[in-house]
Amino acid sequence: MSYELIAILMFASMMVLLMTGQRVFAAIGFVAAGAALLLYGQGAVEMPFNATFKLFNWFPMLTLPLFIYMGYILSEAGIAEDLYRMLHVWFGRVRGGLAIGTIFLMVIISAMNGLSVAGMAIGATIALPEMLRRGYDKVLITGVVQGGSSLGILVPPSVVMVLYGMIARQPVSQLWLAGVMPGLLMAAMFVIYVVIRCRINPELAPTVSDEDLNMPLGDKLRLLRAGIIPFLIFFAMTGLFIMGITSLVESSAVGASAATLAAAIKGRLTWRMIHETARKTLSISCMFLFLILAALAFGAVFDGIGAVRAIESLFITRWDLSPWQIIIMMQISFIVMGMFLDDTAMLVIVAPLYVPLVKTLEFDLIWFGVLYTMTCQIAYITPPFGYNLFLMRAMAPEEIGLRDIYRSIWPFVAMMALTIALVMIFPQLALWLPQTVRGG
């Protein structure tokens, strides 16, 4: 049996197991273990053992449970809800101001959490009902929440970028910095789109009530306190890290500690909340650990049979594709796979194949990590099977149907695609900040 056929059988077996509803790490790990035993015999039992120690020697792994814990603490403490009230009042005089404020809220939540699901949950359960009650167009605001929440995997601290850094063996700090400019550029596009749409059609977004507009200045200033805690957490975590005062792992510990302290200051830190947060953190962290472990084992077998070199030969020699054509094909495959898999599963499946190929083509792996992350954003919200579309339908108010969700997302998909194109044409949009910080 040829190595190419073995590689195809491995991928086909994995996809069949995934379609049966098996857990992703179980499907990947089972195929890796089975292929290793069949190809290498009993000595293959050392492969997952070696992969485990490789995983546990990677110190950025410690950041995962800390970031996840921080996100759950901030969500349970209601800090995002307080932020929304502040943005609602301060942006109230601007046509579409509440939608713009929601985008800013999503950026802040992304900076505090690093997961798109957290932003989606807060936006769907808090922002959507409030904007619907104030007469906003449901299609417009549904797109705002979905587009804004997708920033969670691009704006630091991004958990997806931590995972990519582990698998691609790239500095997580450089990946975080590389995501800042594209993330802010994408958020700016969203804001400009909302402003233009609301100028053209004012009925889409009425201004807020006179009661809120005429709120005394003292009350408005007191509302600003809702933004102080998130800013301090973000500065303590990311600012100290960028200035070189704390390491990556230390900054995640600072963020988790600051979030716990913020919940205590708010008077919302209870034993029940700590127990629930710890249980959820352990569950998600273990899932990530098993996924990465399975990916490392799968990658070891795949590399051992020469499949990576075979794919390089197929793309470069047989098909005679240019480096840029290969990169575009990778982007398209991300979008197709993202319709059926979440970003983590997609990453652990394709990274063993794509990362060595990108390195061979002499593209920057930091830049490619940003491209991958942005393409995941599109895959998450692209009909008909985008992962976040169904999460939105499950959490959104009853008056927002699946058809509204599908209609709402296309302008934001177009803006994301434009951002990807700009980053591909001008790589320095992603690489300037990490190169500047590293050079300084």
NUROKE-917829 format. One line per field, with one value per residue (C-alpha): residue number from 1; residue in three letters; x, y, z. Coordinates in nm, 4 decimals. Example, Ala and Ser with C-alpha at 12.3 -4.5 7.8 and 13.67 -1.06 7.14 Angstrom:
# residues 2
pos 1,2
code ALA,SER
east 1.2300,1.3670
north -0.4500,-0.1060
up 0.7800,0.7140
//
This chain:
# residues 440
pos 1,2,3,4,5,6,7,8,9,10,11,12,13,14,15,16,17,18,19,20,21,22,23,24,25,26,27,28,29,30,31,32,33,34,35,36,37,38,39,40,41,42,43,44,45,46,47,48,49,50,51,52,53,54,55,56,57,58,59,60,61,62,63,64,65,66,67,68,69,70,71,72,73,74,75,76,77,78,79,80,81,82,83,84,85,86,87,88,89,90,91,92,93,94,95,96,97,98,99,100,101,102,103,104,105,106,107,108,109,110,111,112,113,114,115,116,117,118,119,120,121,122,123,124,125,126,127,128,129,130,131,132,133,134,135,136,137,138,139,140,141,142,143,144,145,146,147,148,149,150,151,152,153,154,155,156,157,158,159,160,161,162,163,164,165,166,167,168,169,170,171,172,173,174,175,176,177,178,179,180,181,182,183,184,185,186,187,188,189,190,191,192,193,194,195,196,197,198,199,200,201,202,203,204,205,206,207,208,209,210,211,212,213,214,215,216,217,218,219,220,221,222,223,224,225,226,227,228,229,230,231,232,233,234,235,236,237,238,239,240,241,242,243,244,245,246,247,248,249,250,251,252,253,254,255,256,257,258,259,260,261,262,263,264,265,266,267,268,269,270,271,272,273,274,275,276,277,278,279,280,281,282,283,284,285,286,287,288,289,290,291,292,293,294,295,296,297,298,299,300,301,302,303,304,305,306,307,308,309,310,311,312,313,314,315,316,317,318,319,320,321,322,323,324,325,326,327,328,329,330,331,332,333,334,335,336,337,338,339,340,341,342,343,344,345,346,347,348,349,350,351,352,353,354,355,356,357,358,359,360,361,362,363,364,365,366,367,368,369,370,371,372,373,374,375,376,377,378,379,380,381,382,383,384,385,386,387,388,389,390,391,392,393,394,395,396,397,398,399,400,401,402,403,404,405,406,407,408,409,410,411,412,413,414,415,416,417,418,419,420,421,422,423,424,425,426,427,428,429,430,431,432,433,434,435,436,437,438,439,440
code MET,SER,TYR,GLU,LEU,ILE,ALA,ILE,LEU,MET,PHE,ALA,SER,MET,MET,VAL,LEU,LEU,MET,THR,GLY,GLN,ARG,VAL,PHE,ALA,ALA,ILE,GLY,PHE,VAL,ALA,ALA,GLY,ALA,ALA,LEU,LEU,LEU,TYR,GLY,GLN,GLY,ALA,VAL,GLU,MET,PRO,PHE,ASN,ALA,THR,PHE,LYS,LEU,PHE,ASN,TRP,PHE,PRO,MET,LEU,THR,LEU,PRO,LEU,PHE,ILE,TYR,MET,GLY,TYR,ILE,LEU,SER,GLU,ALA,GLY,ILE,ALA,GLU,ASP,LEU,TYR,ARG,MET,LEU,HIS,VAL,TRP,PHE,GLY,ARG,VAL,ARG,GLY,GLY,LEU,ALA,ILE,GLY,THR,ILE,PHE,LEU,MET,VAL,ILE,ILE,SER,ALA,MET,ASN,GLY,LEU,SER,VAL,ALA,GLY,MET,ALA,ILE,GLY,ALA,THR,ILE,ALA,LEU,PRO,GLU,MET,LEU,ARG,ARG,GLY,TYR,ASP,LYS,VAL,LEU,ILE,THR,GLY,VAL,VAL,GLN,GLY,GLY,SER,SER,LEU,GLY,ILE,LEU,VAL,PRO,PRO,SER,VAL,VAL,MET,VAL,LEU,TYR,GLY,MET,ILE,ALA,ARG,GLN,PRO,VAL,SER,GLN,LEU,TRP,LEU,ALA,GLY,VAL,MET,PRO,GLY,LEU,LEU,MET,ALA,ALA,MET,PHE,VAL,ILE,TYR,VAL,VAL,ILE,ARG,CYS,ARG,ILE,ASN,PRO,GLU,LEU,ALA,PRO,THR,VAL,SER,ASP,GLU,ASP,LEU,ASN,MET,PRO,LEU,GLY,ASP,LYS,LEU,ARG,LEU,LEU,ARG,ALA,GLY,ILE,ILE,PRO,PHE,LEU,ILE,PHE,PHE,ALA,MET,THR,GLY,LEU,PHE,ILE,MET,GLY,ILE,THR,SER,LEU,VAL,GLU,SER,SER,ALA,VAL,GLY,ALA,SER,ALA,ALA,THR,LEU,ALA,ALA,ALA,ILE,LYS,GLY,ARG,LEU,THR,TRP,ARG,MET,ILE,HIS,GLU,THR,ALA,ARG,LYS,THR,LEU,SER,ILE,SER,CYS,MET,PHE,LEU,PHE,LEU,ILE,LEU,ALA,ALA,LEU,ALA,PHE,GLY,ALA,VAL,PHE,ASP,GLY,ILE,GLY,ALA,VAL,ARG,ALA,ILE,GLU,SER,LEU,PHE,ILE,THR,ARG,TRP,ASP,LEU,SER,PRO,TRP,GLN,ILE,ILE,ILE,MET,MET,GLN,ILE,SER,PHE,ILE,VAL,MET,GLY,MET,PHE,LEU,ASP,ASP,THR,ALA,MET,LEU,VAL,ILE,VAL,ALA,PRO,LEU,TYR,VAL,PRO,LEU,VAL,LYS,THR,LEU,GLU,PHE,ASP,LEU,ILE,TRP,PHE,GLY,VAL,LEU,TYR,THR,MET,THR,CYS,GLN,ILE,ALA,TYR,ILE,THR,PRO,PRO,PHE,GLY,TYR,ASN,LEU,PHE,LEU,MET,ARG,ALA,MET,ALA,PRO,GLU,GLU,ILE,GLY,LEU,ARG,ASP,ILE,TYR,ARG,SER,ILE,TRP,PRO,PHE,VAL,ALA,MET,MET,ALA,LEU,THR,ILE,ALA,LEU,VAL,MET,ILE,PHE,PRO,GLN,LEU,ALA,LEU,TRP,LEU,PRO,GLN,THR,VAL,ARG,GLY,GLY
east 0.0000,0.1400,0.1924,-0.0521,-0.3241,-0.2453,-0.2801,-0.6139,-0.7442,-0.6405,-0.8263,-1.1292,-1.1487,-1.1264,-1.4021,-1.6299,-1.5829,-1.6546,-1.9767,-2.0963,-2.0936,-1.7812,-1.5870,-1.3232,-1.0248,-1.1476,-1.1821,-0.8391,-0.6697,-0.8275,-0.7179,-0.3670,-0.3328,-0.4741,-0.2532,0.0570,0.0010,-0.0662,0.2355,0.4954,0.3829,0.3862,0.6693,0.4166,0.2818,0.5737,0.4328,0.1488,0.3797,0.6388,0.3630,0.2371,0.5756,0.6202,0.2840,0.3551,0.6943,0.5236,0.4771,0.2223,-0.0190,-0.0589,-0.2267,-0.5274,-0.7057,-0.6234,-0.7726,-1.0781,-1.1262,-1.0935,-1.3592,-1.6106,-1.5508,-1.6094,-1.9230,-2.0684,-1.9824,-2.2004,-1.9205,-2.0199,-2.3789,-2.2574,-2.0461,-2.3471,-2.5469,-2.2597,-2.2202,-2.5961,-2.6081,-2.2858,-2.3497,-2.7204,-2.7089,-2.5496,-2.7792,-2.7061,-2.5037,-2.6247,-2.5098,-2.1738,-2.1484,-2.2221,-1.9266,-1.7021,-1.8424,-1.7558,-1.3985,-1.3664,-1.5120,-1.2737,-0.9818,-1.0930,-1.1901,-1.0402,-1.3336,-1.6003,-1.8666,-1.8468,-1.9079,-2.1900,-2.3598,-2.3404,-2.4456,-2.7413,-2.8730,-2.8065,-2.7498,-3.0120,-3.3138,-3.2137,-3.1775,-3.4981,-3.6851,-3.5570,-3.6758,-3.3553,-3.3777,-3.3384,-3.1349,-2.8840,-2.8248,-2.8077,-2.5219,-2.3546,-2.3548,-2.2333,-1.9631,-1.8508,-1.8363,-1.6112,-1.3400,-1.2883,-1.0529,-0.8457,-0.8037,-0.5548,-0.5596,-0.6895,-0.7151,-0.7116,-0.3800,-0.2376,-0.3318,-0.1855,0.1354,0.1671,0.1127,0.3159,0.5856,0.5524,0.5770,0.2276,0.3258,0.4082,0.0787,-0.1178,0.0520,-0.0013,-0.3769,-0.4170,-0.4072,-0.6262,-0.8734,-0.9015,-0.9223,-1.2101,-1.3894,-1.3458,-1.5020,-1.7998,-1.8493,-1.8243,-2.0759,-2.3271,-2.2851,-2.3376,-2.6371,-2.8053,-2.7379,-2.8956,-3.1910,-3.2496,-3.5409,-3.2925,-3.1630,-3.3597,-3.1892,-3.2393,-3.5150,-3.5251,-3.4889,-3.1477,-3.0429,-3.1242,-2.9567,-2.7674,-2.3964,-2.3119,-2.5050,-2.3350,-1.9920,-2.0791,-2.1708,-1.8172,-1.6967,-1.8254,-1.5413,-1.2680,-1.2536,-1.2255,-0.9597,-0.7558,-0.7839,-0.6797,-0.3873,-0.2728,-0.2797,-0.1755,-0.0028,0.2426,0.3139,0.3857,0.6113,0.8132,0.7308,0.5480,0.5860,0.2991,0.2132,0.2463,0.0177,-0.2533,-0.2221,-0.2482,-0.5634,-0.7268,-0.6395,-0.7609,-1.0918,-1.1442,-1.0640,-1.3080,-1.5854,-1.5112,-1.5181,-1.8565,-1.9787,-2.0624,-1.7907,-1.9712,-1.8706,-2.1365,-1.9971,-1.6400,-1.7503,-1.9400,-1.6573,-1.3971,-1.6092,-1.6568,-1.2883,-1.1763,-1.4149,-1.3025,-0.9330,-0.9354,-1.1045,-0.8312,-0.5552,-0.6896,-0.7375,-0.3780,-0.2473,-0.4453,-0.3218,0.0412,0.0025,-0.1776,0.0895,0.3692,0.2194,0.1422,0.4926,0.6393,0.4839,0.5992,0.2494,0.3566,0.6280,0.3802,0.1374,0.4217,0.5077,0.1416,0.0871,0.4247,0.5497,0.2458,-0.0088,0.2568,0.0729,0.2328,0.2890,-0.0001,-0.2358,-0.1500,-0.2219,-0.5595,-0.6461,-0.5680,-0.7976,-1.0817,-1.0338,-1.0572,-1.3917,-1.5322,-1.4131,-1.5300,-1.8872,-1.8738,-1.6014,-1.5112,-1.1839,-0.9974,-1.0844,-1.0027,-0.6662,-0.5533,-0.6577,-0.4873,-0.1884,0.0275,-0.0228,-0.0247,0.2357,0.5331,0.4118,0.3819,0.7328,0.8619,0.7005,0.8931,0.5856,0.5893,0.4147,0.3011,0.1336,-0.0220,-0.1576,-0.3421,-0.4793,-0.5986,-0.7694,-0.9484,-1.0623,-1.2036,-1.4132,-1.5702,-1.6196,-1.7945,-2.0647,-2.1035,-2.4354,-2.5602,-2.3722,-2.1662,-2.1054,-2.2015,-2.5213,-2.6844,-2.5474,-2.7081,-3.0384,-3.0344,-2.9622,-3.1388,-3.4900,-3.7798,-3.8584,-3.5190,-3.5434,-3.2798,-3.3659,-3.2932,-2.9625,-2.8628,-2.9581,-2.7730,-2.4292,-2.3357,-2.2129,-1.9897,-1.8558,-1.7662,-1.5830,-1.3932,-1.2944,-1.1748,-0.9626,-0.8079,-0.7298,-0.5648,-0.3526,-0.2471,-0.1565,0.0028,0.1532,0.2877,-0.0665,-0.0121,0.3676,0.4497,0.3517,0.5254,0.8383,0.8389,0.7994,1.0554,1.2970,1.2547
north 0.0000,0.3415,0.6160,0.8386,0.5749,0.5329,0.9107,0.9155,0.6228,0.7940,1.1127,0.9240,0.7145,1.0245,1.2034,0.8970,0.8825,1.2554,1.2151,0.9474,1.2079,1.0859,1.3391,1.5077,1.4103,1.0492,1.0263,1.1770,0.9792,0.6482,0.6846,0.7892,0.4948,0.2415,0.3620,0.3645,0.0056,-0.1207,0.0579,0.0320,-0.2582,-0.2625,-0.0102,0.2527,0.2693,0.5049,0.7663,0.8999,0.8746,1.0964,1.3302,1.3681,1.4770,1.7098,1.8631,1.8961,2.0555,2.3366,2.6060,2.8217,2.5325,2.6693,2.9779,2.7846,2.7003,3.0440,3.2320,3.0075,3.0573,3.4341,3.4394,3.2434,3.4568,3.7810,3.6423,3.5143,3.8384,4.0409,4.2793,4.2629,4.3535,4.6625,4.7586,4.7367,4.9775,5.2272,5.2030,5.2321,5.5673,5.7182,5.6262,5.7061,6.0353,5.8741,5.7212,5.3500,5.4274,5.1238,4.8930,5.0734,5.0400,4.6701,4.6324,4.8083,4.5803,4.2746,4.4012,4.4510,4.1082,3.9590,4.1278,3.9884,3.6400,3.5149,3.2945,3.3859,3.1819,3.4094,3.7209,3.5471,3.4450,3.7936,3.9644,3.7309,3.7311,4.0936,4.3133,4.1720,4.1979,4.5529,4.6717,4.4977,4.6666,5.0034,4.9462,4.8431,4.6404,4.2741,4.1783,4.4599,4.3890,4.0129,4.0660,4.3101,4.0560,3.7688,3.9746,4.1387,3.8150,3.6573,3.9047,3.6907,3.4548,3.7359,4.0034,3.9003,3.7003,3.4592,3.0978,2.9783,3.1557,2.9893,2.6518,2.7443,2.8588,2.5261,2.3161,2.5362,2.6013,2.9787,3.2416,3.3080,3.6649,3.7347,3.5803,3.7939,4.1110,4.0122,3.9858,4.3363,4.5472,4.3150,4.2850,4.6615,4.7099,4.4638,4.6298,4.9715,4.8350,4.7078,5.0493,5.2353,4.9944,5.0523,5.4313,5.4360,5.1997,5.4056,5.7329,5.5921,5.4378,5.6032,5.3669,5.0837,5.2401,5.4940,5.7019,5.6118,5.7418,6.0961,5.9563,5.8127,6.1077,6.3546,6.1529,6.3893,6.4170,6.2830,5.9617,5.9259,5.9662,5.7029,5.4681,5.5070,5.3063,4.9993,5.0443,5.0895,4.7265,4.5726,4.8293,4.7546,4.3794,4.4190,4.6457,4.4227,4.1185,4.2393,4.5693,4.4226,4.1388,4.3693,4.5873,4.2781,4.2896,3.9554,3.6413,3.4863,3.2427,3.5132,3.7467,3.4801,3.4315,3.8089,3.8173,3.5303,3.6864,4.0311,3.8857,3.7064,4.0272,4.2216,3.9726,4.0090,4.3902,4.3651,4.1486,3.8631,3.6146,3.3226,2.9622,2.8454,3.0710,2.9518,2.5868,2.6287,2.8267,2.5692,2.2826,2.4512,2.5496,2.1929,2.0517,2.2860,2.2636,1.8832,1.8875,2.1134,1.8988,1.5775,1.7494,1.8694,1.5329,1.3538,1.6052,1.5505,1.1726,1.2041,1.4422,1.2068,0.9179,1.1416,1.2823,0.9358,0.7980,1.0987,1.2310,1.5926,1.5586,1.3806,1.6748,1.9188,1.7168,1.7101,2.0857,2.2079,1.9440,1.7692,2.0508,2.3212,2.5629,2.8907,2.9598,3.2093,2.9626,2.7066,2.9585,3.0448,2.6732,2.6378,2.9308,2.7752,2.4418,2.6224,2.7741,2.4394,2.2489,2.5290,2.4665,2.1301,2.1614,2.4169,2.6092,2.3888,2.0629,2.2136,2.3370,2.0041,1.8250,2.0495,2.1891,1.8759,1.9131,2.2856,2.4244,2.2334,2.3244,2.6941,2.6778,2.5140,2.7900,3.0404,3.2254,3.3677,3.1271,3.4165,3.5789,3.2469,3.2022,3.5344,3.4317,3.1010,3.2741,3.5261,3.2526,3.0647,3.3725,3.3486,2.9719,3.0154,3.2426,3.1225,2.9564,2.6930,2.5140,2.7837,2.6828,3.0190,3.0470,2.7680,2.8981,3.2316,3.0658,2.8777,3.1891,3.4695,3.5982,3.4118,3.6856,3.6325,3.3317,3.1360,3.3225,3.6552,3.5164,3.4030,3.7394,3.9372,3.7913,3.8525,4.2147,4.1075,3.8088,4.0504,4.2828,3.9894,3.8679,4.2197,4.2249,3.8884,4.0192,4.3310,4.1215,3.8960,4.1935,4.3925,4.1375,4.4209,4.4849,4.1717,4.1684,4.5344,4.5319,4.2046,4.3065,4.6482,4.5089,4.2349,4.4870,4.7198
up 0.0000,-0.0972,0.1572,-0.0310,0.0034,0.3748,0.4225,0.2386,0.4453,0.7681,0.6777,0.5458,0.8645,1.0788,0.8859,0.9060,1.2839,1.3133,1.1122,1.3558,1.6335,1.8125,2.0167,1.8029,2.0196,2.0327,1.6537,1.5878,1.8647,1.7620,1.4005,1.5101,1.7508,1.5038,1.2179,1.4404,1.5584,1.2058,1.0557,1.3311,1.5508,1.9301,1.9472,1.8409,2.1974,2.2654,2.0255,2.2424,2.5452,2.3735,2.2506,2.6085,2.7386,2.4426,2.5351,2.9070,2.8406,2.6466,2.9116,2.7212,2.7816,3.1336,2.9902,2.8558,3.1831,3.3232,3.0277,3.0237,3.3980,3.3557,3.0852,3.2910,3.6008,3.4073,3.2473,3.5751,3.7561,3.5170,3.4194,3.0521,3.1406,3.3296,3.0292,2.8010,3.0154,3.0045,2.6251,2.5770,2.7547,2.6203,2.2549,2.2700,2.0777,1.7710,1.5107,1.5426,1.8547,2.0429,1.7610,1.7534,2.1289,2.0948,1.8557,2.1087,2.3773,2.1676,2.1246,2.5008,2.5759,2.3201,2.4914,2.8261,2.7139,2.3897,2.2862,2.0297,2.2114,2.5174,2.3081,2.1237,2.4495,2.5982,2.2752,2.2133,2.5683,2.6680,2.3614,2.1218,2.3571,2.4566,2.0955,1.9842,2.2684,2.1460,1.7877,1.6103,1.2888,1.3842,1.0751,1.1297,1.4980,1.4500,1.2054,1.4465,1.7302,1.5115,1.3415,1.6641,1.8619,1.5988,1.7018,2.0111,1.8307,1.6747,1.9433,2.2167,2.4347,2.1704,2.2872,1.9240,1.8684,2.1795,2.0308,1.6921,1.8598,2.0403,1.7287,1.4898,1.7527,1.7174,1.9963,2.1286,2.2159,1.8492,1.7367,1.9811,1.8645,1.5014,1.5587,1.7030,1.3854,1.1699,1.4594,1.5046,1.1272,1.1081,1.4019,1.2341,0.9146,1.1138,1.2768,0.9444,0.7899,1.0709,1.0506,0.6720,0.6833,0.9540,0.7715,0.4548,0.6386,0.9808,1.0538,1.1106,1.4320,1.6352,1.9014,2.2689,2.4935,2.6295,2.9817,2.8983,2.6823,2.9610,3.2362,3.4714,3.3992,3.7432,3.6745,3.3362,3.4942,3.7531,3.4701,3.3349,3.6316,3.4490,3.1996,3.4572,3.5723,3.2212,3.1280,3.4392,3.3770,3.0150,3.1079,3.3924,3.1665,2.8193,2.8972,3.1469,2.9065,2.6093,2.8278,2.9173,3.2878,3.2899,3.0813,2.8856,3.1647,3.4312,3.2368,3.2197,3.5957,3.6446,3.4296,3.6186,3.9557,3.8458,3.7235,4.0554,4.2442,4.0222,4.0981,4.4705,4.4483,4.2738,4.5639,4.3272,4.4212,4.5887,4.6555,4.4139,4.1419,4.2060,4.1989,3.8716,3.7114,3.8189,3.6838,3.3440,3.3267,3.3995,3.1396,2.8590,2.9528,2.9477,2.6091,2.4699,2.6223,2.4730,2.1363,2.1230,2.2430,1.9707,1.7118,1.8092,1.7833,1.4484,1.3195,1.4262,1.2281,0.9319,0.9193,0.9706,0.6517,0.4511,0.3813,0.4296,0.1657,-0.0637,-0.0397,-0.1087,-0.4205,-0.5300,-0.4979,-0.6199,-0.8679,-1.0134,-1.0102,-1.0576,-0.8286,-0.7303,-0.3583,-0.3512,-0.5227,-0.2537,0.0229,-0.1357,-0.1613,0.2083,0.2880,0.0869,0.2655,0.6018,0.5048,0.3843,0.6920,0.9207,0.8112,0.9873,1.2552,1.5196,1.4921,1.7398,1.5652,1.2271,1.3521,1.4941,1.1750,0.9184,1.1118,1.0691,0.6920,0.6298,0.8714,0.7200,0.3709,0.4574,0.6012,0.2806,0.0742,0.2924,0.4163,0.7678,1.0084,1.2304,0.9296,0.8299,1.1840,1.1525,0.8117,0.9558,1.2480,1.0248,0.7868,1.0887,1.1612,0.8157,0.8409,1.1761,1.0354,0.6753,0.5803,0.5584,0.8385,1.0117,1.3723,1.5234,1.3187,1.5163,1.8463,1.7650,1.6804,2.0116,2.2209,2.0304,2.1147,1.9515,1.6998,1.5296,1.2972,1.1112,0.7902,0.9635,1.0887,0.7383,0.5844,0.8490,0.8061,0.4413,0.4772,0.7669,0.5711,0.2894,0.5315,0.6830,0.3353,0.2511,0.5681,0.4753,0.1263,0.2729,0.5129,0.2235,0.0015,0.2870,0.5315,0.7469,0.8712,1.0800,1.1121,1.1864,1.5549,1.6529,1.4588,1.6241,1.9759,1.9121,1.7621,2.0600
//
